[in-house]
Amino acid sequence: MQEIEFGLQREFIQLNQLLKLTGLCDSGGAGKALVAGGGISVDGSVELRKTCKIRAGQLVKLGEVEIRVVAAEEPPPD
């Protein structure tokens, strides 16, 4: 199983954008198609909402790929 750790720098990211930014699809539209096909689960439940808000601490799974969403560390002040 491939594991990807994604550092989230804001409150949430839309599911289709997460798939695009992690390289699992080429575009947001392709991400929407993946979600609509029922092949994505979030925290163990199938997710069909293309723009579902994904937050730090959640686990997204597509086939044999797991994306663990974590809070990105703040850069140190100058």
N, C-alpha and C positions, 0 to 999 in steps of 0.2 A: 504494500500500500504506500502510495506517495503522500507525504505530508507537507503542507505549505503553511508557513506562519505569515499572516498578513498584519502589519502594524497599522492600526486605525488612528488617524490623526484628528478626527472630529467625532461628533456624537454617534453618527451612524453612516453606513454606505448602503446604497440600494443593491439588492442581490445581483441584478444583471450587470451592474458596474463592477462589482467585486469579481465576478467571473471573467470580465474583460481585463481588469487590472492584474489578475493573477495569471493571465495567459491561457486560460482554459477555453477561451473563444476569441475570435478576431474583433468583434464589435459588440456594442450594447444590444443591437438587434439580434445577433446570434445568441447572446446570453438570454434574451427574452424567449427565443425559440427553445433553448435548452430547458428553461424553467417550465414553459408551457407543455413540454413533453413529459413532465412528471418525473424526470430523472434526478432532481435535486432534493436533498433533505437538509433541514436545518434543525439541529438539536434532536435528530432522530425521527422527525416527522416530515413527510413529503410536503414541499412548499410549492404552490402554484401561483403565488403572487409575484409577478416579475419585478416589482419595485419594493418588495418586502424590505423593511429597514433592518439591517444586520448591525449589531452592536458588539463591542468588545466582550469576550467571554463566550461567544457563540461558536458552534462547530457546523460548518457547511460541508456536505459530502456530495460528490459527483462520481459515481462508479467507484473506482479504486483510489480516488483522490480525496483527501481531507484537507479543508482549509480551516485552520484555527485562527480566529480573529482575536487579536490582542491589542491593548491600548499601546500606542506608540509612545516612546519616552520623549519627553520634552527636551529640546536641545538646551545645553547649558547656557546661561546668560553670558553676554560678552563682558 
